[in-house]
Amino acid sequence: MILSSVALPKRHSRVDSQQHPQPRKRWRESPPKSDSSANPEPPQTGEANVTDGSIPARIRTWSRQTLNEMPSWLVSLVAHLAVLLGLALISRSAHQTDRIELQFRQSDDPVADELVEFSIASVAPLDALETSIEEDQVDIEALDSFALIEISDEIFSAVPKLDADLFDPTVSSTSSVAKPENMFEGRRGAMKQKLLRRYGGDQATEDAVSAGLVWLKRQQLRNGSWSLHGPYANGARGENQTSATAMAMLAFMGAGSTHRGGPYQKELLRAARWLVAKQDRQGFLAGSEMGHERMYSQAQATIALCELYAMTGDSWIRPYAQSACDFAVASQSPQGGWRYQPRMDSDTSVTGWFVMGLKSGDAGGLEVDPYIWPKIERYFDSVSQGYTGGYSYMPNLAASPAMTAEGVLCHQYLGRPRTMPGMAQSLDTLVQNHPVKANEADVYYWYYATQALHHYGGPLWNQWNEEMKATLPARQEKRGREHGSWSPTGDAWGGYAGRLYTTCLSIYCLEVYYRHLPLYDHAEVD
């Protein structure tokens, strides 16, 4: 190790008795000597006198003899160590020489000591995010470290393949739901185009989806989230960033993008980072939200994470999606559904979102307790009107179009066959009595009815789709700052939930052709 020269305080030179006064005598008086005694010579031998006055001479003699006998390398080593020790301990500036104060402490100074050579092993890159995205391609800030959640190692088991045969020729139009791992396979590539043509989509619906996604991209905040308030016009009455972010993510993913690929890869990665950072140890993602909206937000965020994992198999997403599913299972109420507080009671609206979240998790191979499904079925049976059709918000209440559409969809995902008593009656009532009308907008109802009818298929779907795909693109903003969005004005819930809400649900409706594979008529698609 090479030491650079360091300026140290100068030592005093040997006292010259001819230039400086003699120190006062501290030893015992000696008899007067000749004038030569004015500058007495040091003893010529190494003999040490036993008198007190001979102690300094003895020490000097011993020091000189010891130094003469020490090897030169040892002398050099001791000298270097002494210098290093002195430099390491002196914490005051060089010009303050009146007092030296030694302090032993761990330094908070991030600057390395220039006098000490050391090395630090290179730190491995953050391996929590297993993605092939290049940094210059994504152009985002360095990844923050994620707060770990306490989850058992079992959830890191191998992810099941998601590219199984898309269609089983043995599936008939009256059978139950398709294999859950097939749910999202139609969102990209040739299958997307085939499904778009088969179920009645066209260039106009795709153009409307594209314009809506471009508008959503412009609204993303710097931290990766979205807001229900703005920066757009006609925001919601209250803020709920968890819900806004989850809904925007679902719109991008419905068109085939993920945080690992697609035209909105960057936006989804930033959104996913923001969302998982909000999750607590119980799997709850909506802790910052208020009141009745919290469980809605939790369910929507669960869908977003589970879909993202099911589409990619990314092991970074898995523990967060699994924890969200675990929270959903643990918070199920005795009635079989969910509502505003965990394990308290149930309503059809909140329960529908949780059913989709858990089904998405199941589709991705996450662990979902199978005992929850019979309880959910019992809940929907309790709000169903049976053979006459119709579903209510809670048991013993009157049926409504929105709750009927949501109830039918959930029963479809729960495995009820297409011939289930009341399904055809419910859907026929929706199409004939509550069709899509521009002057009676209700995108919440349209969102659920569009999905349920798409899965059911046949003439009822064709009739509904013709009205839906004409009305929604016509309602879309065609110019100005909000080009590509849907105004909440005139919508049943738009005044409360705002522009981002109406835009996202409108996009979901227009993505329906490929967003989820149909549950009953797979053989026809093939």
Secondary structure, DSSP 8 states (H G I E B T S, - for coil): ----------------TTTS------S-------GGGGS----SSS---SSGGGHHHHHHHHHHHHHHHS-HHHHHHHHHHHHHHHHHHB-S-TT--S---B--------S--TT------------SS-----HHHH--------------GGGGS----S-S-S--TT--TTS----GGGTTTTSSHHHHHHHHHHTT--HHHHHHHHHHHHHHHHH--TTS---SS-SSSS--SS--HHHHHHHHHHHHHHTT-BTTBSTTHHHHHHHHHHHHTT--TTS---TTS-TTHHHHHHHHHHHHHHHHHHHH--TTTHHHHHHHHHHHHHT--TTSS--SSTTT---HHHHHHHHHHHHHHHHTT----TTHHHHHHHHHHHHB-GGG--BBSSTTS-B-HHHHHHHHHHHHHTT--TT-TTHHHHHHHHHHHS---GGG--HHHHHHHHHHHHHH-HHHHHHHHHHHHHHHHHHB--SSTTTTSB--TT-TTHHHH-HHHHHHHHHHHHTHHHHS--SS-HHHH-
